[in-house]
């Protein structure tokens, strides 16, 4: 598991987030980034901030109201705060939330999720997202466009759009023999590339190939939208490229230049940041409310569990720590936000998941013959170890399981 994306050293003071987002390159210092990325890739779940985060959780919401003089708080003026500590705001019609997690805060918005060690470090990313959405909204003031181009030999190009979408097609007489259809890129792709761009799906029939029509369609899309076109399936754009498309884009990049190609240091750094953060978020969300994780931690820590049940059958849950804070792979500290994952554990849409506090032995008895220990793997053991340390539990039996990973069921005493 990776430490929090967004530490001050990791982000090189976030110069990239105060950049003019329609300029093609960024000036960043590489050395601190390379060092911190190595630390991420070699690290485990906990960073030093984690050990402090849970102790200060009960003060987190109170501190929020006392941060008025801090330079970063202006980024959060007008945000609403829930009883669980989550900040929410509507940004040009899209809901944005910032939720406290063990070791930091998490941003969730349309096309962008991010983690930083603290709220202050999240401010530049919020500012980036608001600026991105502002530019996206401004595009609706553009006029819809249509034009045609004679491609010669009986071929015609027809282009339509120019606001947030484009539709470019190639015709041979009355028969469509190619198209390039797409849209403006997401926030995360824009962050990585460092500028607003468009991308789309492209098809050319055999009769229209080897005539340069691929580039002509991309040129038309750029003319419609006023933005450079980039391939999909690269740098966090959606989709994938065929081998022929890869060669075509490579040729275009050599002749005209394409954002994301070449040796732009800023793109390289932001891509690594996004890859690290995306992997960590995927791991966190993929195991949220996992009963295996919860039981593994409860067994060694002796802490109770908050268990989601469907008709008295446990299906999900988390360990209840000090100050009733949840300990879960998602690391979410806002219980209301955490409970949203319970829907993933329903057998049908009509099922109702009800939460109740239970002891480890009561949950084991309730699950019956289900051998949950058979699902305890390296990831579960890493989570259990990190969270047990956070809970202040350093049992010799647990340390033995780190040395002998397969011995977890035999060496860890039950918490009775």
Secondary structure, 3 states (H helix, E strand, C coil): CCCCCCCCCCCHHHHHHHCCCCCCCCCCCHHHHHHHHHHHHHCCCCCHHHHHHCCCHHHHHHHHCCCCCCHHHHHHCCCEECCCCCEEEEECCEEEEEEEECCEEEEEECCEEEEECCHHHHHHHHHHHHHHHHHHHHHHHCCCEEEEEEEECCEEEEEEECCCEEEEEEEECCEEEEEEEEEECCHHHHHHHCCCEEEEEEEECHHHCCCCHHHHHHHHHHHHHCCEECCCCCCCCCCCCCHHHHHHHHHHHHHCCCCCCCCCHHHHHHHHHHHHHHHHHHHHHHCCCCHHHHHHHHHHHCCCEEEEEECCEEEEEEEECHHHCEECCCCECCHHHHHHHHHHHCCCCCCCCEEEEECHHHHHHHHCCCCHHHHCCHHHHHHHHHHHHHCCCCCHHHHHHHHCHHHHHHHCCCCC
